[in-house]
Amino acid sequence: MRQATFRQPDQHDWGLPPFTNADIWRDLRDSAVQLAHHLFVHRREARRLRRHLAARPGPVLLSIGSGRTVPAGWVGIDLKKGDRVFRCDLRKPLPLADASVDAILAEHVLEHFCPDDLPSMLAEMRRVLRPGAPLRIVCPDAGIVAELLRGQQSPRVRDQVAFDTRVHGWDPMEPLLPWRIANRLTYQFGQHQVLLTAASTTALLEAAGFTGARSMAMTETAYFDQVPGTHLARFPDSAHEAFTVEATCPTTAAPAADGREPATAASQP
């Protein structure tokens, strides 16, 4: 996949360099690396994660799809490795025991997966959370995409235009600017795969068996002592583009997503 680049003043692209034959070879290389990671690296990282958690005092706070940085006191899982971040493919069962996690943060991650991946991913989150433990989901709001495409001029659309113009260096007077921003939010230069709203995410959580789902602004929380996350620290003027939904794990255990008996740490690879 071509890597997005921040646009320079003398450039006229949307953030992606022109496609060349080198991109074909890069895709082949990335596929080979991904296969090697699935066969060898992820299994090793799963063992490292379980050892790390077993030796770590205090509650298990898990940031999924965290990138290389996690909030203080949290542990992350992602395809990238970082400090307190372990490599894991979220489309596969989480390498953790049932009811072993005290909280989960999924900040700007669900939109990177196909719609059909989400039910099994949420079922896995429910499986590993302790009864009553909270889950926080933050995603780009498809509602603002619709407003941009319809040409609406709400306060958050104006904030979004100002944000994208600043971050990506686009011309604020360009007639196609709202369309560009709507596509950037939707696809993120090929990285996003699904549009979500607070209502659709709440429905997915309820279908997975979560309880007490509540939607709120990105700067608010219902079930955490303080707002967790790293995105606003990087982009403090981006809160308007996302929604937040929090819910809690029910007090009864759930089966694994594939219908098997819930796994334990001992049965994980």
Secondary structure, DSSP 8 states (H G I E B T S, - for coil): --------TT--SSSS----HHHHHHHHHHHHHHHHIIIIIHHHHHHHHHHHHHH--S--EEEET-TT---TT-EEEESS-BTTEEE--TTS--SS-TT-BSEEEEES-GGGS-GGGHHHHHHHHHHHB-TT-EEEEEEEBHHHHHHHHHT---HHHHHHHHHHHHHH---TT-TTHHHHHHHHHHHTTTT----B-HHHHHHHHHHTT-EEEEEE-TT--SSSSS---SHHHH-TT-GGGEEEEEEE--SS----TTSS----GGG--
